Amino acid sequence: MGFSDYKAEIDHEHRHGSLVIFDDPALIKENLPAIVESLNHLIQLVARKNNQPPLFLDVNHYRRERENLITELARATARKALATKQEIPLPAMNSYERRIAHLELATHPEVTTESIGKGRGRYVVVKPIIEGGEQKIKEAEPPAVLA
């Protein structure tokens, strides 16, 4: 397989721009999360070193689909936290993914979020806001990793 086997599309309409690479999903599906995260990390390092705006790599729309998954997971977790009146942890995520969850729930009037943990085990906890502060909220247990 050579470079001629790939199709690429550059989107410069967005604020930071993006490069999307299309390929047969079966060829790289197993390692796709690690591939995308590693390549984006390298691209960010090079861009930062050269004082360039951020550029994000998206392979087979993995990044966009992942953002949608995290957004929906954050919303569902907020509903669960409100229904159970308990802190609910999201799975461990990288800093970019945690940021997506925080931003999604930042304007939610009934929940708040907090990142807890260290390194690759860092995760977001969604907490219901209880008026009056009288009700005891059960603290969240550390979650599994989101695959």
HUUR-V302387 format. One record per pair of residues at least 12 apart in sequence whose ideal C-beta (glycine too) atoms are under 6 Angstrom apart, sorted by the first residue. I is the first residue (numbers start at 1). J is the second residue. Records with the same first field share a line. If there is no record, write none. Layout:
BEGIN
I->J + J
END
This chain:
BEGIN
6->21 + 23
7->22
8->21
16->53 + 54
17->55
18->56 + 58
19->57
20->58
21->59
25->60
32->62
36->59 + 62
39->57
40->56 + 57
43->55 + 57
67->100
70->97 + 100 + 101
71->104
74->101 + 104 + 105
77->90 + 126
78->105 + 108 + 111 + 126
81->111 + 126 + 128
82->110 + 128
85->128
86->138
87->125 + 127 + 137 + 139 + 140
88->126
89->123 + 125 + 140 + 143
90->123 + 124
91->143 + 144 + 145 + 146
92->121 + 123 + 145
93->146
98->115 + 124
101->124
110->129
111->126 + 128
112->127 + 129
113->126
123->143
125->140
END
